[in-house]
Structure formats: structure tokens, C-alpha cells
Amino acid sequence: MKTTDIQNVIELLKLAKFGEEIGEEKDGQKSDLEAKSFGLPDELTKVLPLITVDGSYCFLFSFLGAETWIVLFRIAITEYCIELKQNKIHYCIKSTPKIYDNLNLISFNQSVLSSQPSVFTTVSEIASRFQDRKAQIFASNIMTYFEDKTLEKLSETNKNCILIKDGALITFKELNRGGIYKNIILNCRMNDVLLAGISKSTSTHLLGNVYTDDFFLKKYYNHKFPDLTYVYIPKDIIEAQTKFDVWGDVHFAKLHKDAVKWFRVDIDHNVIDKDRLFSSIAAYSMVHLLPGYPIGLIETHKLAKSVRDLKESYEIELLRELKKLGLRSDDILGGAVDMNGREFNSFHEILDQISR
């Protein structure tokens, strides 16, 4: 039966002409694609310093019955410059990487929310619409708030640099982040800071193809554009959506001739010389293990994700404090679950801590 079923599926695939494309997809051409090639800077050592921001979080305790979670947030910042030594490019750390951790509570309990900054209430109202994913959406949007506030501070305190955040330069309208981003844009203009956002992944179909934009460009345009290239997404396409505020011009860029993929790159509307900025970002995107992705974002991602390494030490300390509150062992163990309600694997370690 299994062999027969497999053969039937194979025959159907033959009828579907598996591997062939039709129409526009066959040759991968789009007549209205606004693509532009660019090169690396003539003088690499004169490229502006690169400051990058990325964030992450991990759930420590999930009190599902109370719709409350203890979450550890982390924001990471790096700053790099370029030096040439014996005609080889060296990415040098210009200032010590910075890490900011924030242990907080996310909760749909009104008593808790009333004791927290208003951003928590705003996010909770949005997240509550997504029953199956509301904890993740709550935490994710609080993390982006911390990222945005960090970006605001960096744009105010730095001059003559490139400032890149992980992710697109967009905000969900209902989050009311307009004030923050208007400050960021103004600070960048006053301090000669070139602002951009680069997304690790994207699910958009702005180019009108069944494939996501980044995969479509890699599949059909890598050979057409073997060198550094960016594709501009027309403003009318971006403005057709109504859910997000857009704080930059949207592009997809190939930042290295052997780039692992095309990345979405949003650039502040006020940046006049886009070619120069793309060229500068590409200069920071020549890491052999991950060509086409800026060194700063690689390192901030590592630092931000390392928040998970602190999980156990925070859990142990939290267990001690929860015991001091007079909670029963059953209550504490009831909180020792992940955000979906599954027990942690380290049950015996938790039990050891409670038993001391």
C-alpha cells in the first residue's frame, strides 16, 4: 500500500510539471523592478562607525492560572569601525559592547498593569486578541519597546555614525510609538546619524510573487545581479497597507557578491545619499562565515540571545524569593512551566531548590 501511494503521488507530480515555472516566473523578470548596483567605498578606513541594536527575551516562570509570566529581557549594543592592516580588513570594536537586562512581569491582571508603565497596558490589549500566542506577542512587543527606547537614546547621544536596528523601521499603529520614532528621526538629522533597519527574515510579498521577497530575489536575480545591488520598493506599495507606520524607505539588498540572502533594508527618509550608505553597510558585511550581513548585527544577536544562558541562575534566585513569600511548593512548581504550560525538564533541580 505504501509503495503504491508513493508511486501515485510521483505520477501526479509529473503532471504538475514539477520544477517548471510559467509566465513571468519562468525567466524571473519584472519589468518594473527598480534595481541599482553599487560598489564598496574607495577608502574603507573613512567609513563611519557602525552602531547596532538587537534584543531578545526568555520566559522564566509562567503562572498560567493568573495569566502572568516572569520574563527576562535583554538589549545588546555594539560599535565597530574599520581598519586596514597589511591590506586586510579588520573589524575593530570601537567601544565596549553594552548589555542591558530587564527582569519584568507581563500580565493580563489589571492590578498588575495599573502598577506598570502605560506601554504594558497598551500591549496587553493588543496581545489579548491572540489567545494561543498572547504571551509571546506581549513579550515580543515589550522587547521592541525597549529596543526603540534604546535607539532613541543612541540617536541622541551619538554623532557622525551609522545606526542600525535589527528589524524593519515600522511600528504597529496601535502601539503608539510615533512619538519615539519622531524623536529618533529628528535626533539623527541633528547629529548626522544615518539610520537603517535590517531584517533577518521577512514574510512580505511586496514584489507581487508567490515567493517571499527575499527568496524571490535570491532565486531569480542572483545571477542577473552578481555584485552589490539594492532594489527599491515604491512608496505607493508600502502606503497601501494601513496597519503600520513606516519610518523609512524600503529596499531589498544584496550586500556581498556571495551574500547568503537578500535582506530587507529600511533607510531613514532623510538619508540623501543612499548609495553611500549601502556602500558603507556592505563594507561591514564581509564576514567570511556570513557574507552579506553586517558584523555588528551578528555580534549583537549573539549577545542578545545569550540571555537564555542566564535562565537557570535567575530561576534559582527566583525560587528562593518565591519561598520567602510563603508560597507552597505546589504553587512554586505550578509556575515552573514554559509559556505553553509544559513542565521544565529540570524538575529534579527545582525540587532540590525547594527542599533546601
C-alpha positions in Angstrom: 0.0 0.0 0.0 2.8 2.5 0.9 4.7 1.8 -2.3 1.6 2.2 -4.4 0.7 5.5 -2.7 4.1 6.9 -3.3 4.0 6.0 -6.9 0.7 7.6 -7.3 2.0 10.9 -5.8 5.1 10.8 -8.1 2.8 10.4 -11.2 0.7 13.4 -10.1 3.9 15.4 -9.6 4.9 14.7 -13.2 1.5 16.1 -14.4 2.2 19.2 -12.4 5.5 19.7 -14.3 7.4 19.9 -11.1 10.3 22.2 -11.3 8.9 24.3 -14.1 7.7 27.9 -13.9 5.2 29.7 -16.1 4.8 33.2 -17.3 6.8 35.9 -15.5 8.3 33.4 -13.1 9.9 31.3 -15.9 12.6 33.9 -16.6 12.4 35.7 -13.2 12.0 39.1 -14.8 9.9 42.0 -13.5 9.9 44.9 -16.0 9.2 47.4 -13.2 11.9 46.3 -10.8 13.9 49.3 -9.5 17.3 47.8 -9.0 20.6 49.7 -8.6 24.1 48.4 -8.4 26.7 50.0 -6.1 30.3 49.4 -5.0 32.4 49.3 -1.9 33.8 52.6 -0.6 37.0 53.8 -2.2 38.6 54.4 1.3 37.4 51.8 3.7 39.1 53.4 6.7 36.9 56.6 6.2 33.6 54.7 6.6 31.6 55.9 9.5 31.5 53.8 12.7 28.6 51.3 12.9 26.4 51.1 16.0 23.9 48.2 16.1 21.0 47.3 18.4 19.2 44.0 19.0 17.0 42.5 21.7 15.8 39.2 23.0 13.9 37.7 25.9 13.2 34.4 27.7 10.4 33.2 29.9 11.4 32.2 33.4 8.1 31.4 35.1 4.6 31.1 33.7 1.7 31.3 36.2 -0.9 30.3 33.6 -3.8 30.4 36.0 -3.1 34.0 36.8 -2.2 34.8 33.1 1.1 36.1 34.4 4.7 35.5 33.3 8.1 36.4 34.6 10.3 37.4 31.7 13.9 38.5 31.3 14.6 41.0 28.5 18.0 41.8 27.1 19.1 44.6 24.8 22.6 44.5 23.3 24.6 47.3 21.6 27.9 47.1 19.7 30.0 49.7 17.9 32.6 48.8 15.2 35.0 50.7 12.9 37.1 49.5 10.0 40.9 49.4 10.0 43.3 48.1 7.3 46.3 46.1 8.4 48.6 44.7 5.8 45.9 45.4 3.2 43.4 43.2 5.1 40.2 44.5 6.6 39.8 44.3 10.3 36.6 45.0 12.1 37.6 46.7 15.3 35.5 47.1 18.4 35.3 50.9 18.8 33.6 50.8 22.3 32.9 48.1 24.8 29.7 46.2 23.9 26.8 47.1 26.2 24.1 44.8 27.6 21.0 45.9 29.5 18.9 43.3 31.3 15.4 43.9 32.5 13.5 41.4 34.6 9.9 42.1 34.4 6.3 40.8 34.7 3.9 40.5 31.8 0.4 40.0 33.0 -3.2 40.5 31.9 -4.2 41.2 35.5 -5.4 44.7 35.8 -4.0 45.2 39.3 -0.5 44.4 37.9 -1.0 46.5 34.8 -2.1 49.5 36.8 1.3 49.4 38.6 3.3 49.3 35.4 4.1 51.9 32.7 1.2 52.5 30.3 3.0 50.7 27.5 2.3 47.4 29.2 -1.5 48.1 29.2 -1.4 49.1 25.5 0.5 46.0 24.5 -1.8 43.8 26.7 -4.9 45.0 24.9 -3.4 44.1 21.6 -1.9 40.7 22.7 -5.2 39.6 24.3 -6.7 39.2 20.8 -4.3 36.3 20.1 -5.3 33.6 22.6 -2.9 31.0 21.5 0.1 33.3 21.2 -0.7 36.2 23.5 2.2 35.7 25.9 4.7 35.6 23.0 3.1 38.7 21.4 3.1 40.5 24.7 6.7 39.8 25.4 7.8 40.5 21.8 6.2 43.9 21.8 7.6 44.9 25.1 11.1 43.9 23.8 10.7 46.1 20.7 9.6 48.9 23.0 12.9 48.6 24.9 14.8 48.4 21.5 13.1 51.6 20.3 13.8 53.5 23.5 17.5 52.3 23.3 17.5 53.5 19.6 16.1 56.9 20.8 18.9 57.3 23.4 21.6 56.3 21.0 20.4 58.7 18.3 20.5 61.5 20.9 24.0 60.7 22.3 26.0 59.8 19.2 27.1 61.8 16.2 28.5 61.0 12.7 27.8 57.3 12.7 25.6 54.6 11.1 22.9 53.4 13.5 21.2 50.1 12.6 18.5 48.3 14.4 17.6 44.7 14.0 14.3 44.6 12.1 12.3 47.0 9.8 11.7 50.7 10.5 8.0 50.2 11.0 5.7 50.3 14.0 2.2 48.9 14.5 -0.1 51.9 14.6 -2.0 50.8 17.7 1.3 50.7 19.7 1.5 54.5 19.5 5.3 54.5 19.0 5.1 57.6 16.7 6.5 59.9 19.4 9.6 57.8 19.9 10.3 57.5 16.2 9.8 61.2 15.5 12.4 61.8 18.2 14.7 59.2 16.7 14.4 60.7 13.2 14.9 64.3 14.5 18.0 63.2 16.5 19.5 61.5 13.5 19.0 64.6 11.4 20.5 66.9 14.0 23.5 64.6 14.8 24.4 63.4 11.3 23.4 59.8 12.1 22.5 57.5 9.2 19.6 55.4 10.4 18.6 52.0 9.0 16.8 48.8 9.9 17.8 45.3 8.6 15.5 42.3 8.9 16.9 38.8 9.5 13.9 37.4 7.7 10.7 38.6 6.0 7.3 37.2 5.1 6.3 40.0 2.7 5.3 39.7 -0.9 5.8 43.3 -1.9 7.2 42.3 -5.3 3.9 40.5 -6.2 5.3 37.0 -6.3 4.2 33.8 -4.6 7.6 33.6 -3.0 8.6 35.9 -0.2 10.5 38.9 -1.5 13.9 37.9 -0.2 13.7 34.4 -1.6 12.2 35.6 -4.9 15.2 37.9 -5.4 17.7 35.2 -4.5 16.0 32.6 -6.8 15.7 34.8 -9.9 18.1 37.7 -9.6 21.3 36.5 -8.0 22.8 35.7 -11.5 21.3 38.8 -13.1 22.9 41.0 -10.4 26.2 39.2 -9.4 27.5 42.2 -7.5 26.2 44.6 -4.8 22.7 45.6 -5.6 19.6 47.1 -3.9 16.0 47.1 -5.0 13.7 49.9 -4.1 10.1 49.2 -3.1 7.9 52.0 -4.4 6.3 54.1 -1.8 2.7 53.6 -3.1 3.1 49.8 -2.4 4.2 50.5 1.2 1.5 53.0 1.8 -1.2 50.7 0.6 -1.2 49.0 3.9 -2.9 50.7 6.9 -1.8 48.8 10.0 1.8 50.1 10.3 3.6 53.5 10.5 6.6 53.3 8.1 9.7 55.4 9.1 11.9 54.7 6.2 12.2 53.8 2.5 12.0 50.0 2.0 14.6 48.1 -0.1 15.9 44.6 -0.5 19.7 44.5 -0.8 22.5 42.1 -1.8 25.3 43.3 0.4 28.0 40.9 -0.8 28.6 39.2 -4.1 28.3 35.9 -2.2 25.6 37.0 0.1 23.7 34.3 1.9 20.4 36.1 1.1 18.9 39.4 0.1 18.0 41.4 3.3 15.2 43.9 3.7 16.9 47.2 4.5 14.8 50.2 5.6 16.5 53.6 5.3 15.5 56.8 7.1 13.6 59.0 4.6 16.1 61.9 5.4 19.1 60.0 4.1 20.1 61.8 0.9 23.0 59.6 -0.5 21.6 56.1 -0.3 24.4 54.7 -2.4 26.9 55.8 0.1 25.0 54.3 3.0 24.5 51.0 1.2 28.2 51.0 0.3 29.2 51.6 3.9 26.9 48.9 5.2 28.3 46.5 2.7 31.8 47.4 3.9 30.8 45.9 7.3 29.2 42.9 5.7 32.3 40.9 4.6 32.4 38.3 7.3 33.5 35.1 5.7 31.1 32.8 7.7 28.1 35.0 6.9 28.7 37.2 3.9 26.2 39.9 3.2 25.2 40.5 6.9 26.8 43.3 9.0 29.3 42.3 11.6 27.5 44.5 14.2 24.2 42.7 13.8 25.9 39.3 14.0 27.5 40.2 17.3 24.5 42.0 18.9 22.4 38.9 18.0 24.9 36.7 19.9 24.9 38.9 22.9 21.1 39.3 23.0 20.4 35.6 22.6 22.8 34.8 25.4 20.1 36.0 27.8 19.0 32.3 27.7 22.3 31.3 29.4 21.1 33.2 32.5 17.9 31.4 32.7 19.0 28.8 35.3 20.7 31.3 37.6 17.6 33.6 37.6 15.3 30.6 38.1 17.2 29.5 41.2 17.2 33.0 42.7 13.5 33.5 41.9 12.7 30.2 43.6 14.4 31.4 46.8 12.4 34.6 46.7 9.2 32.8 46.0 9.8 30.6 49.0 10.2 33.8 51.2 6.7 34.9 50.0 5.3 31.9 51.8 4.2 30.1 48.7 3.6 26.3 48.9 5.9 24.0 47.0 3.0 23.1 44.7 2.4 26.7 43.9 6.0 27.3 43.0 6.2 24.2 40.9 3.0 25.3 39.2 4.9 28.3 38.0 7.8 26.3 36.8 6.4 25.7 33.3 7.1 27.2 30.0 4.8 29.7 28.3 2.7 26.9 26.8 2.2 25.2 30.1 4.7 22.3 29.7 6.8 21.4 32.7 10.5 22.3 32.6 12.8 19.4 32.1 14.9 20.3 35.1 12.1 19.3 37.6 14.6 17.5 39.9 16.7 20.6 40.1 13.7 22.7 41.0 12.7 20.1 43.6 16.2 20.3 45.1 15.9 24.0 45.5 12.5 23.9 47.1 13.6 21.2 49.5 16.6 23.1 50.9 
